[in-house]
Amino acid sequence: NVGRSFAYWEAHYPDLQRRFPAQLGKVSVEAFYRGINRVQAGLIRTESDEIHYHFHIMIRYEIEKALIEGSLQTKDLQAIWKEQYQRYLNVSVTDDNQGILQDIHWAIGSFGYFPTYSLGSIYAAQFFQQATKDIPNLKAQIQKGDNQQLLQWLRISIHQHGRRYNAQELCIKLTGEKLNFKYFMAYAKDKYKDIYEGL
């Protein structure tokens, strides 16, 4: 919500250009911003854009659920992985390194963990929406490279509580409502409408 925003890069892109003059010296901030926010389906979860990322998570969740309930056997994992990637992302899995073996989670016994990545994005959008209400001119501050008030807001609103509240309780305390997917959808629609229809 911050680090991939246009406002953030308006402040920090000149420094990045100075550090990488050969690569970025002639690239505008608008082109750079569009580049780092390009939406394109791919095979690798950790290289995915922030829209397709959630399809990667959904595929893993569905596979985990089927394994745990017994409707899917381990011998069928390779085939179901390929089928799901074709179905949801329209990409063909060429080998297991870029397919079923790309994550370490299952090998170390971390079942049920993948959905937390998507939940984090959904919470972040809702929290950031609240921050924009609580901090006047937040976008203008970010455009100037000033994140101090946002950091202070995070420390007071979230960080200081540690594990005193569970996620749902903290969300209600902070935003006045339970986790609501509409904030992530609004964030994604607004952001990518601007990117693909012009800044």
Protein Blocks (a to p, Z undefined) as FASTA:
>chain_A
ZZmpmklmmmmmmmmmmmmmmlmmmpcfklmmmmmmcccddfblklpcfklmmmmmmmmm
mmmmmmmnopacfklmmmmmmmmmmmmnopacfbfklmmmmpmklmnopghklmmmmmmm
mmmmmmmmmmmmmmghklmmmmnopaklmmmmmmmmmmmnmmmbcfklmmmmmnopacdf
klmmmmmmmmmmmmmnoZZ
